[in-house]
Amino acid sequence: MKSPGAVVDLARELIRRPSVTPDDAGCQALIAARLRPAGFRIESHRFGDVDNLLALHGDQRPSLVFVGHTDVVPPGDESQWRHPPFAAVCEGDRLYGRGAADMKGAVAAMVVALEQFVDQHPDHRGCVALMLTSDEEGEAVDGIRRLMPAIAGKHQFDYAVVGEPSSHKNLADTVRIGRRGSLHVHVTVHGKQGHVAYPHLADNPIFSAARLITGLARTQWDQGNADFPPTSFQVSQISAGTGAANVIPGMAQFQGNFRYSPESTPASLQARFEVVAQATQVNITTDWQLSGEPFYASDKQWRNKISRVIQETTGHLPEMNTAGGTSDGRFLAPTGTQVVELGPVNATIHQTNEWVSQKDLGLLTRLYMAIMESVLC
Ligand SMILES: [Zn+2]
């Protein structure tokens, strides 16, 4: 059994490595050097400037992977910090440093929990794994997005726990069980330029755009489901005009964004968009961009397991929701993985004086350990 300080010690070692995206600064080498002697198979996948690490123990199903990142956002003006951002200073219960909460604390908890788990359950069933990247806070191009297709056919994960800071006030008060998808569309509405005094000789694209936008705003895309609100469509920008007061312009443009529930797909939204465009008789060209698929842990048993573990460990049932921004969970979910996000309190992430509770790191280690036991024992 590790000492209670093991997770804090490792978190401090990681914080002392100034791994601003995409520089891993030796964090993954340190972790590999701990997990290899514990019996894990280590795979390093470097794409461009980005280090990715996969550590695996066992090779059967069910498979459970912990997902995290070793990169951090820049500290900003270091003179504004109470303690230097990469010094990893402890003060009372607080461990200060860039990445303490997002997410080196959680990565340390994962590593220590994995070590304890394989030590106590060397003959566990299935497979337990750790997946790390150094490109989550940046463009996220050469990280998990590229790792997943690179390992397809070789590794398949049934369950994933992403250690992003999901908690609000107290550790594990909130678990993220999904995220809405995001689909952008850039619309060009074609008309015919002319003199405002001779509208019968022109075709005003601003009127056409207004008809189309009204039609889109009135459309009910889906009803959502128990875990997701209905899909929403918003217009974020609109532009048209030549600058002259007496000219009907030849075209208008606008940008829209769908935040969509899993009850819709990019293809279904696009098809219904076209139906509205035809019904409102507008001549348009569109440019679509999918920026993120929704992810959604639909497996109720898995969600109940997480709830139960949290209640047994903290005494409280978590709230499960689909709020929040992006995470690397979006790259695992399309392969059929049931993804949840469970990590430290997010109050100070990306801020000056980022900190994490040392007590919470101990608790988080126990939570991760208990999740492994519930799936693999
Ligand atoms: Zn993060």
Boltz pocket constraint, residues with backbone or C-beta under 6 A from the ligand:
constraints:
  - pocket:
      binder: B
      contacts: [[A, 69], [A, 102], [A, 103], [A, 136], [A, 164], [A, 165]]
      max_distance: 6.0
